Amino acid sequence: MQEMMAGGDMTFNNRANWAAVYFQKAGLAERVRRGVYRLSQDGRQLLESQPNRVEYGTLRQYPSYVEWEKNGLQYSLRITSGA
């Protein structure tokens, strides 16, 4: 039986989808079409290094991820502050 999230999504699917988004934003993968991603050269190099985990600190080594994260934080701050 699959573990379900409160919103009804399967936990594994949710986490895999977010991982794909994070890899894409870091420039480690590109979206070929819906549900299909391809590793970029940087993505291949990262995985060839055989990291135990890919965490936020790993992703923050890539400028495009940092920029995306910064823009998202600015957006969140505008929403919560009412600006």
Residue, then its C-alpha position, 0 to 999 in steps of 0.5 A: m500500500q502506498e503512503m498518501m499525503a494529506g492532499g491525497d497525492m502519493t508521497f513517493n510521486n510528490r517527492a519525485n516530482w519536486a526532485a525533478v523540479y529542483f534538478q531542473k531549476a539547478g540546471l541538472a536536468e531538462r524537461v523533455r515533455r510532461g513527466v520526462y526529464r533528461l539529465s544535463q551534463d552537470g547532472r551527469q557529473l553530479l551523479e557520477s560523483q556518487p553522492n549519498r544524498v542530494e540536499y539543498g546545500t548541494l543544489r545551492q552550488y548551482p547559481s541557477y538554483v540559488e537565483w530561483e530560490k531567491n526569487g521564490l523567497q522574495y515572492s513569498l515575502r511579498i505575499t506574506s507582507g501584503a506588498 
